[in-house]
Amino acid sequence: MFADEDLRRAFERDATQRNFVAGTEIMRPGDTITHIPIVKRGSLRILAQDGEGRERYLYHILPGETCATSLTCCVSKRVSSVSAVVEEDAELLMIPVRYVDEWMVYPEWRKYVNEIQAQRFQELLEAFEVVAFRKLDEQLWNYLVKRSQATGENTLRLTHQEIADELVSPREVITRLLQQLRARGLVTLGRGHIELHPEAMDAKSRG
C-alpha cells in the first residue's frame, strides 16, 4: 500500500496480519494500545462511551484506513477512549505502536497519518452534526446507510435492540421509527435483519 521501498520493507517486516470474525471487539475504552490496526479487508465500527457506560456509533474504518483515535492515543501515551468492533470478517495489519513515531522519517507515512487524522476529524464533526441537529429518524437512517456502506450489503443482520444501544435510544422508539421507514418504502423488516432500499430515498429526493 506504500510506494516508498524503504517504508514498504519496514511495513512488511514489522506488521503482523491477523484475521477476526464479525462481531469481535478488538478494543475497549481503557485498553492500553499496543498496536495500530490498518484494515486490509473488511471493516471496523468505532463507538464512543459516555460516563454511564453507554456506547454510541461514531464511524467506520474501511480497507486501507486506520483508527485516528488509536494514533492520537499512542502518540500521547493515553489509553483507548473508544470501542472497535469488527463489522464483517476482517484482515487487519497490526503495527506495534513504537513504529508510528519511528516511521515519521518516511514522508509517505507522515502523509498517510495526516490524511487519516484529517478524515477522521471530519467524520467526527459529521457525527456531532447528526447527533446535535438532526431528528432521531434521520440519525437512524444515517446509521443504517453507514453500516450498509461498510459491508457493501443492503441487508443488515441487526436487531432493534442493537440499534437502540448504539443510538442510545429506547428500543420501542427505534421499532416505531423503523416501522415508519418501512411505510415509506425505505426498508423491509425481518426477524433479526433489515433490508435497505436506498433507491427509494433517491427517488423521493428527485421527486
C-alpha positions in Angstrom: 0.0 0.0 0.0 3.1 2.2 0.0 5.3 3.2 -2.9 8.4 4.1 -0.9 10.5 0.9 -0.9 12.2 1.5 2.5 8.8 2.1 4.1 7.3 -0.9 2.3 10.1 -3.1 3.6 9.7 -1.8 7.1 6.0 -2.4 6.9 6.4 -6.0 5.6 9.0 -6.7 8.3 7.1 -5.3 11.3 3.4 -5.5 10.6 1.5 -8.7 11.6 -1.6 -9.8 9.8 -4.5 -11.1 11.9 -7.9 -12.3 11.0 -11.0 -11.5 13.0 -14.6 -12.7 12.6 -17.5 -10.3 12.6 -18.6 -9.1 16.0 -15.2 -9.4 17.6 -14.4 -6.5 19.9 -10.7 -5.7 19.4 -10.5 -2.6 21.6 -12.3 -1.3 24.6 -12.2 2.1 26.4 -9.4 2.0 28.9 -7.3 -0.6 27.0 -3.7 0.1 26.6 -3.0 0.5 22.9 -0.1 -1.8 21.8 -0.8 -2.0 18.1 -2.4 0.2 15.5 -4.8 -1.7 13.2 -4.8 -1.0 9.4 -7.8 -2.6 7.7 -6.7 -4.8 4.8 -10.1 -6.5 4.2 -13.5 -6.0 5.9 -14.3 -3.0 8.2 -14.4 -1.9 11.8 -17.1 0.0 13.6 -16.0 2.6 16.1 -18.1 3.6 19.2 -17.7 6.2 21.9 -18.6 5.6 25.5 -20.3 8.1 27.9 -19.8 8.4 31.6 -22.6 5.8 32.2 -21.0 3.2 30.0 -23.4 3.6 27.1 -21.9 3.4 23.7 -22.7 5.4 20.6 -21.8 4.8 17.0 -19.2 7.2 15.5 -17.8 6.0 12.2 -16.4 3.0 10.3 -12.8 2.2 9.3 -12.6 0.8 5.8 -9.9 -1.0 3.8 -6.7 1.0 3.7 -7.6 3.0 6.7 -6.7 3.0 10.4 -8.0 4.4 13.6 -7.1 8.1 14.1 -8.1 7.8 17.8 -5.6 5.0 18.3 -2.9 7.0 16.5 -3.6 10.0 18.8 -3.7 7.9 22.0 -0.5 6.0 21.3 1.4 9.2 20.5 0.2 10.9 23.7 0.6 7.6 25.6 -3.1 7.6 26.7 -5.4 4.5 26.9 -8.1 4.0 24.3 -11.2 6.2 24.6 -13.3 4.1 22.1 -14.5 0.6 21.3 -13.6 -1.0 17.9 -15.9 -3.8 16.7 -15.3 -5.9 13.6 -18.2 -5.1 11.3 -17.6 -8.0 8.9 -14.9 -10.7 8.8 -11.7 -8.7 8.6 -8.0 -9.0 7.9 -6.0 -6.4 9.9 -2.4 -5.4 9.7 -1.3 -4.8 13.3 1.5 -2.2 13.6 3.4 -2.0 17.0 2.9 1.5 18.4 6.6 2.3 18.5 6.7 2.4 14.7 4.0 5.1 14.4 6.6 7.6 15.6 9.7 5.9 14.1 8.2 5.8 10.6 7.7 9.5 10.6 11.0 9.7 8.8 9.2 8.5 5.8 7.3 11.3 4.0 4.7 8.8 2.7 3.9 7.6 6.2 3.6 11.2 7.5 1.2 12.0 4.7 -0.8 8.8 5.4 -1.2 9.6 9.1 -2.1 13.3 8.5 -4.7 12.3 5.9 -6.3 9.7 8.2 -6.4 12.2 11.1 -8.0 14.9 8.9 -10.5 12.4 7.5 -11.5 11.1 11.0 -11.8 14.7 12.3 -14.3 15.5 9.5 -16.2 12.3 10.3 -16.4 13.3 14.0 -17.7 16.7 13.0 -20.4 15.0 10.8 -21.3 12.6 13.7 -21.7 15.6 16.0 -23.8 17.4 13.5 -26.1 14.3 13.1 -26.5 13.9 16.9 -26.9 17.6 17.7 -29.0 18.8 14.9 -30.9 16.0 13.1 -34.1 14.3 14.3 -33.8 10.7 15.5 -35.4 9.3 12.3 -32.7 11.0 10.3 -30.0 9.7 12.7 -31.4 6.2 12.3 -31.4 6.3 8.5 -27.8 7.7 8.5 -26.7 4.9 10.8 -28.3 2.2 8.7 -26.8 3.6 5.5 -23.3 3.9 7.0 -23.4 0.2 8.2 -24.7 -0.8 4.7 -21.8 1.0 3.0 -19.3 -0.5 5.3 -20.3 -4.1 4.4 -21.4 -3.4 0.8 -24.7 -5.2 1.5 -28.2 -3.8 1.7 -29.3 -6.5 4.2 -28.1 -5.9 7.7 -28.1 -8.6 10.4 -29.3 -6.3 13.2 -31.9 -6.4 16.0 -33.9 -3.4 17.1 -32.2 -3.6 20.5 -28.7 -3.5 18.9 -29.6 -0.4 17.0 -31.1 1.2 20.1 -28.0 0.6 22.1 -25.7 2.2 19.5 -28.0 5.2 19.1 -28.6 5.5 22.8 -32.4 5.4 22.4 -35.2 3.2 23.8 -35.9 0.1 21.7 -39.6 1.0 21.4 -38.7 4.3 19.8 -36.3 2.6 17.3 -39.0 0.0 16.5 -41.5 2.8 15.8 -39.1 4.7 13.6 -38.2 1.5 11.6 -41.9 0.9 11.0 -42.1 4.5 9.7 -39.2 3.8 7.4 -40.9 0.6 6.2 -44.1 2.6 5.5 -42.1 5.0 3.3 -40.7 2.0 1.4 -37.1 2.6 2.6 -36.7 -0.7 4.5 -38.0 -4.2 4.7 -38.1 -5.6 8.2 -37.5 -9.3 9.1 -36.6 -11.3 12.2 -33.1 -10.3 13.0 -32.4 -8.4 9.8 -33.2 -5.2 8.0 -33.1 -4.7 4.2 -32.4 -1.2 3.0 -33.9 0.3 -0.2 -31.7 3.4 -0.7 -33.1 3.8 -4.2 -36.4 4.7 -2.7 -34.8 7.6 -0.8 -33.1 8.7 -4.1 -36.4 8.6 -5.9 -38.1 10.7 -3.2 -35.3 13.2 -3.3 -35.6 13.6 -7.1 -39.3 13.9 -6.7 
